[in-house]
Amino acid sequence: MIDRLQIEGVGMTSRRTRARLVDRLRRHGIRDERVLQAMMEVPRHLFVDEALASRAYEDTPLPIGHGQTISQPWVVARMTELLLQAGEVNRVLEVGTGCGYQTAVLSVLVNQVWSVERIGALLEQARERFRLLRLANVHLRHGDGYAGWPEEAPFDAILVAAAPEEVPPALLEQLRVGGRLVIPVGAQGGQQLMVYDRTAKGVSATTCDYVSFVPLIGGTR
Ligand code: SAH
């Protein structure tokens, strides 16, 4: 059983430690105060193994098992900031739930989040965390994110937390006109963070930061 104090955090997981991370993000160019506030609210230490909790507020990725990682806080902040710039953002699709941290940050900023994860064990752990934190606007699916979530499309924005070598066409199709896809694209080792904006005429692409993500892999397990 986890209690109020564990959720709030103490010492290396306290609100003060979280505030220092948020200050660092601000110094490193994150401008959207809504995003910084959301990261102030979501206890990242609950999304990693207890043995790693004391490192949860370092600006670094950490292992979450199954060969996957929780994304670096700066990357989460940057992607979320880019996503919110799409204007009216109410319905968001996330691909790659992982531990659920990015999902939780989105859930405090937008109305509804649909999130797809290919590894069943990670998804179940994330589900338990959302229950604990009472995040009722998150919908989860065990599936292959290459296909998106067609039954719930169109989305105002889509965020992909793993890197394909090329943009999955289904994800562009599931954006509303005016909607935005934020996704790392490229081979293993390093990718370009890309923004795709769907317009009435087609899709426009913008190259953003250089990033490093785990690969987007087809199928489920
Ligand atoms: N947003 C997560 C990042 C997790 S790492 C966080 O904050 O922790 C990326 C995740 O994408 C991994 O859990 C991996 O299993 C998942 N993934 C990779 N390919 C996928 C696919 N085709 N469909 C759904 N999830 C996928």
Boltz pocket constraint, residues with backbone or C-beta under 6 A from the ligand:
constraints:
  - pocket:
      binder: B
      contacts: [[A, 68], [A, 69], [A, 70], [A, 71], [A, 95], [A, 96], [A, 97], [A, 98], [A, 99], [A, 100], [A, 101], [A, 102], [A, 103], [A, 116], [A, 117], [A, 118], [A, 119], [A, 122], [A, 143], [A, 144], [A, 145], [A, 146], [A, 161], [A, 162], [A, 214], [A, 215], [A, 216], [A, 217], [A, 218], [A, 219]]
      max_distance: 6.0
